[in-house]
Amino acid sequence: MNAKKKLLIVITDSPPTYKGEEFLKNEVPFLKSSFDLLIFIHHNENAKQKKEELGSPLHYMPYLPTNQDKSKYPFAFFNPIFLGEFIRVLFKYKLFPSLGIINTLLGGLVMGKKYKNYLCKIIHEYPEYQVCVYSYWCNFIPIGLVFLKQTQPAIRCVSRAHGFDVYFSRNATRYLPFRDFICKNLDRVFFISSNGLEYSLKKIGEYSSMKLARLGSSHTIESLEVKKKSKKFTLVSCSSVIPLKRVNLIAEALSLWGSGEVHWVHFGDGPSLYSVLEKIKSLQLPDTIEIFMKGHCKNSEILSFYNTNEIDLFINVSESEGIPYSMIEAASFGIPLMGTRVGGVDEIIAHEKNGVLLPSHPSPADIAEELVKFSKFSVEKKLEMSKESYQVWTNKFNADKNFAAFARELSSL
């Protein structure tokens, strides 16, 4: 009897290569090499990507509950899963069951059931396939995957877990729903950082599904030789411009720079961009400090910039992270890194070897002090740190290693 063909259903916020999900693009070729067919499901109603551009079937399903969905909330009160989690909120997590938490619980159950039914319809169209369902984010979708496994145990269901979907403190209610339920029943929950895995083991408990699976990038350079032709100190950052990322701190730190030319380039936009631009304007920085806020750029444009420009340092001062994918890409070009000691950042920055670890809540003066210190390093010291940054990427975040191993594991479940 011939073995069944293998189908992987990937669920994510937006189609790969779309704004916000560009990093998933690097993973897709490895997944395609291990499965006969990939199907993508996304939640972004504004996404314009077509099936033909992706090379795989593409489905859209809304993420937020409709009024009809909310009308089912009262019935979920009597679900034993709700009652069990409600008790867990009180006694395990020691949280007051606020209206926000209760809505999160009810919404998770109702939308999980809805997603399970939606997946069943898709899977029914592929009876000749062995199916694996992969949620890129550990939001409410994995709740639906558990319901799916309960009705069809032969289907393999997995999820990645990054930052906001790992750390309770990243959420307004300081809570994430049904973590025990998810980790107990899914085949795998892959954490992108050791810090996230260790945090979850302490917060949730130990389950056999919980495993480390780092992300990776495929971009690299031919030579790490530092040939500094300009006296400018070139600083690069790449992130959304939102309060969590604290981009304004970089500008404030540069106002304390002192002497010497600085060239700061930031890639990324967001709702706080205007306030950051106003902050920069109010600082009245000298002409020796040049700032270029590039806004949203294609990932290929950012990588091209890394490859063709002399960059002294990459900086990220976020107040919370999993492991910033922007840092992984910068390290692949041998760029030294500076970042806050939060989440899994210390898994990519070895302090004073390939970069600098800042306190989790640095002041502008803290950042300025480290920037000035770094800028005065010799060419030899910077080359040493550049090589070390590249080596960290090679050892931990090389897509050819990480994504290939990840795809093989999914295929073998």
C-alpha positions in Angstrom: 0.0 0.0 0.0 1.4 3.4 -1.0 2.1 5.9 1.8 -0.2 8.9 2.0 1.0 12.2 0.6 1.8 14.8 3.2 -0.2 18.1 3.6 0.9 21.0 5.8 -1.6 23.7 6.7 0.1 26.9 7.9 -1.9 29.4 9.9 -0.5 32.9 10.3 -1.6 36.6 10.6 -0.8 37.5 7.0 0.5 35.6 3.9 4.3 35.1 3.8 6.2 38.1 2.4 3.4 40.5 3.4 4.2 43.3 5.8 4.7 42.0 9.3 5.3 38.4 8.2 8.3 38.7 5.9 10.4 36.5 8.1 8.1 33.6 7.5 9.2 33.7 3.8 12.6 32.2 4.6 10.9 29.2 6.3 8.6 28.3 3.4 11.1 26.7 1.0 12.1 24.2 3.7 8.5 23.4 4.5 7.8 22.8 0.8 10.7 20.4 0.6 9.3 18.2 3.3 5.6 18.2 2.3 3.8 17.4 -0.9 1.3 20.3 -0.5 1.2 23.5 1.6 -2.0 25.4 2.3 -1.9 28.9 4.0 -4.7 30.4 6.1 -4.4 34.0 7.2 -6.4 36.7 9.0 -5.5 39.9 7.2 -8.4 41.2 5.2 -6.1 43.8 3.6 -3.6 41.4 2.3 -3.3 41.5 -1.5 -1.1 38.5 -2.1 -2.6 36.0 -4.6 -2.5 32.2 -4.6 -0.4 32.4 -7.8 2.2 34.6 -6.2 2.5 32.3 -3.2 2.5 29.1 -5.2 0.1 27.4 -2.7 -3.6 27.5 -1.9 -4.4 30.6 0.2 -7.4 31.0 2.5 -8.7 33.9 4.5 -10.6 33.7 7.7 -11.4 36.6 10.1 -9.6 36.6 13.4 -11.8 38.8 15.6 -15.2 37.5 16.8 -18.4 38.7 15.2 -21.5 39.7 17.0 -22.9 36.2 16.2 -19.8 34.6 17.8 -20.2 36.8 20.9 -23.8 35.6 21.2 -22.4 32.2 22.0 -20.3 33.4 24.9 -23.0 32.6 27.6 -23.1 29.0 26.5 -19.3 28.7 27.0 -19.7 29.5 30.7 -20.9 25.9 31.2 -18.0 24.3 29.3 -15.9 22.2 31.7 -12.8 23.5 30.0 -13.9 27.1 30.9 -14.5 26.1 34.5 -11.1 24.4 34.7 -9.3 27.4 33.3 -11.2 29.8 35.5 -10.0 27.9 38.6 -6.5 27.9 37.2 -6.6 31.7 36.8 -7.6 32.0 40.5 -5.3 29.5 42.2 -2.4 28.8 39.8 -1.8 32.2 38.3 -3.4 34.1 41.3 -5.1 36.6 39.1 -8.4 38.4 39.7 -10.8 37.1 37.0 -11.5 40.5 35.5 -14.0 41.1 32.7 -11.1 41.2 30.3 -9.8 37.8 31.4 -13.4 36.3 31.3 -13.9 37.7 27.7 -10.5 36.2 26.7 -11.6 32.8 28.0 -15.0 32.8 26.4 -13.6 34.2 23.1 -10.8 31.6 23.1 -13.3 28.8 23.4 -15.9 30.1 20.9 -13.3 31.1 18.3 -11.4 27.9 18.8 -14.5 25.9 18.0 -15.1 28.0 15.0 -11.6 27.6 13.7 -11.8 23.8 14.3 -14.9 23.6 12.2 -13.3 25.7 9.4 -10.2 23.4 9.4 -12.4 20.3 9.2 -14.0 21.6 6.0 -10.6 22.2 4.4 -9.1 18.9 5.5 -12.2 17.0 4.2 -11.2 18.1 0.7 -7.9 16.2 1.0 -8.7 12.6 2.1 -5.6 11.2 0.4 -3.3 13.3 2.6 -1.7 12.8 6.0 -2.3 16.2 7.6 -0.2 18.4 9.9 -1.6 21.8 11.0 1.0 24.5 12.0 0.0 27.7 13.8 2.8 30.3 13.5 1.5 32.1 16.5 0.4 30.7 19.8 -2.8 32.8 20.1 -6.3 31.3 20.2 -5.7 29.3 17.1 -3.9 26.4 19.0 -7.1 26.1 21.1 -8.9 25.2 17.9 -6.1 22.8 17.0 -6.7 20.9 20.3 -10.4 20.6 19.5 -9.4 19.4 16.0 -7.2 16.7 17.5 -9.9 15.6 19.9 -12.2 14.8 16.9 -9.4 13.6 14.5 -6.5 12.2 16.6 -4.5 11.2 13.5 -4.0 14.9 12.5 -0.8 16.3 13.9 -1.1 19.8 15.3 1.8 22.2 16.3 2.4 25.8 17.2 5.3 28.2 17.5 5.5 30.5 20.5 7.4 33.8 20.2 7.1 36.7 22.6 3.7 38.3 23.1 2.2 34.8 22.9 4.6 33.5 25.6 5.0 36.2 28.3 1.9 37.0 30.3 3.1 40.5 31.1 3.0 41.4 27.4 -0.8 41.4 27.4 -3.2 43.9 28.8 -4.8 41.4 31.2 -1.3 40.0 32.1 -2.7 36.6 31.2 -2.7 34.2 28.2 -5.6 31.7 27.9 -5.5 27.9 28.1 -1.7 27.5 28.1 -1.9 24.2 30.0 -4.7 23.0 27.7 -2.6 23.8 24.6 0.7 22.4 25.8 -0.9 19.2 27.2 -2.7 18.3 24.0 -0.7 19.6 21.0 1.9 17.4 19.4 4.5 20.1 19.7 4.8 23.7 21.0 8.0 25.2 19.6 9.5 28.1 21.5 11.8 30.4 19.5 14.0 31.1 22.6 15.4 29.2 25.5 14.2 32.1 27.7 10.6 31.7 26.5 10.8 27.9 27.0 12.2 28.2 30.5 9.7 30.9 31.4 6.8 28.7 30.3 8.1 25.6 32.1 8.0 27.6 35.3 4.8 29.4 34.6 2.7 26.6 33.0 4.5 23.3 33.9 6.4 20.7 32.0 4.8 19.0 29.1 6.4 16.7 26.5 5.2 18.9 23.7 7.4 21.8 24.7 10.5 22.2 22.7 13.1 24.8 21.5 13.1 25.6 17.8 15.0 28.7 16.9 14.3 30.9 13.9 16.9 31.7 11.3 17.9 33.8 8.4 19.6 32.9 5.1 21.4 36.2 4.4 25.1 36.5 4.7 28.2 38.2 3.3 31.4 37.0 1.6 33.8 38.9 3.8 33.8 40.3 7.3 36.8 42.6 6.8 36.2 46.0 8.2 37.3 48.8 5.9 36.2 52.0 7.5 36.4 54.8 4.9 34.1 57.2 6.8 34.7 58.9 10.1 30.9 58.7 10.8 29.6 56.3 13.4 26.8 54.4 11.6 24.0 53.1 13.8 21.1 51.1 12.5 17.8 50.0 14.0 14.9 48.1 12.6 11.5 47.7 14.3 7.9 48.8 14.4 7.6 52.3 15.9 5.4 51.5 18.9 5.7 52.3 22.6 7.0 48.7 23.3 10.1 49.3 21.0 11.1 52.7 22.7 12.7 54.1 19.5 12.5 57.5 21.1 15.2 56.4 23.6 17.7 56.1 20.8 17.1 59.7 19.7 17.4 60.9 23.3 20.6 59.0 23.7 22.1 60.6 20.6 21.3 64.1 22.1 23.9 63.2 24.8 26.5 62.0 22.3 29.0 64.8 22.5 31.5 65.2 19.7 31.9 63.1 16.5 29.7 62.4 13.5 26.8 60.0 13.8 24.6 58.5 11.1 21.5 56.8 12.5 19.2 54.9 10.1 15.9 53.4 11.3 13.8 51.0 9.3 10.1 50.6 10.3 7.0 52.6 10.9 4.0 52.5 13.2 1.6 54.6 15.2 4.3 56.2 17.3 6.3 57.5 14.3 4.9 61.0 14.5 5.7 61.4 18.2 9.3 60.1 17.6 9.8 62.6 14.8 8.5 65.4 17.1 10.9 64.2 19.8 13.8 64.3 17.3 12.8 67.8 16.3 12.5 69.0 19.9 16.0 67.8 20.7 17.6 70.2 18.3 20.4 67.9 17.5 23.6 69.3 16.0 24.4 69.0 12.3 27.0 66.3 13.2 24.1 63.9 14.0 22.1 62.8 10.9 18.9 60.8 11.3 17.1 59.0 8.6 13.7 57.5 9.4 13.1 55.2 6.4 9.7 54.0 7.3 8.4 50.7 6.1 10.8 49.1 3.6 10.8 45.8 1.8 12.9 43.2 3.6 15.1 42.9 0.5 15.8 46.6 0.7 16.9 46.4 4.3 19.2 43.4 3.6 20.7 45.2 0.6 21.4 48.2 2.9 23.2 45.9 5.4 25.3 44.4 2.6 26.3 47.6 0.9 26.9 50.0 3.7 29.5 50.3 6.5 27.5 49.7 9.7 29.2 50.0 13.0 26.3 48.8 15.3 22.7 47.5 15.3 20.6 48.7 18.2 17.3 47.5 19.7 16.0 48.9 23.0 12.6 47.1 23.2 11.1 46.6 26.7 10.1 43.0 25.8 11.2 40.5 23.1 11.3 36.9 22.2 14.4 37.0 20.0 14.2 40.0 17.5 14.3 38.7 14.0 15.9 42.0 13.0 18.9 41.1 15.2 19.2 37.7 13.6 19.4 39.3 10.2 21.9 41.9 11.3 24.1 39.2 12.9 24.1 37.3 9.6 25.9 40.3 8.1 28.5 40.3 10.9 27.1 43.5 12.4 27.7 43.9 16.2 24.6 44.2 18.3 23.3 46.3 21.2 20.1 45.4 23.0 18.3 45.3 26.2 18.5 42.3 28.5 15.0 41.2 28.0 13.4 37.9 26.8 15.9 35.9 24.7 18.1 38.8 23.6 21.0 37.5 25.7 20.9 34.3 23.5 22.1 36.3 20.5 24.2 39.0 22.3 27.2 37.8 24.2 28.1 40.9 26.2 31.3 42.6 25.1 32.0 39.7 22.6 29.6 40.4 19.7 27.9 43.4 21.2 26.5 45.1 24.3 23.7 44.1 26.7 21.9 47.1 28.1 19.8 47.0 31.3 16.2 46.0 30.7 15.1 49.6 31.3 18.0 51.8 30.3 18.0 55.6 30.5 19.1 57.7 27.6 22.4 58.3 29.5 22.9 54.5 29.8 22.6 54.0 26.1 24.7 57.1 25.2 27.5 55.9 27.5 27.7 52.5 25.8 27.4 54.0 22.3 30.3 56.4 22.9 32.3 53.6 24.4 31.7 51.3 21.4 32.5 54.1 18.9 36.0 54.4 20.4 36.8 50.8 19.8 39.7 50.1 17.5 39.2 48.7 14.0 40.7 45.5 15.2 38.2 45.3 18.1 35.3 46.0 15.9 36.4 43.3 13.4 36.7 40.8 16.3 33.1 41.6 17.4 31.9 41.5 13.9 33.4 38.0 13.4 31.8 36.9 16.8 28.4 38.2 15.7 28.6 36.2 12.5 29.7 33.2 14.5 26.7 33.4 16.8 24.4 33.6 13.8 26.2 30.5 12.3 25.9 28.5 15.4 22.4 29.4 16.5 20.4 31.2 13.8 21.4 29.8 10.4 18.1 29.1 8.5 19.7 26.3 6.5 20.2 24.4 9.7 17.3 25.5 11.8 14.5 25.5 9.3 15.6 22.3 7.6 15.6 20.5 11.0 12.2 22.0 11.9 10.6 21.0 8.6 12.0 17.4 9.0 10.5 17.2 12.5 7.1 18.3 11.3 7.1 15.8 8.5 8.1 13.0 10.8 5.4 13.5 13.4 
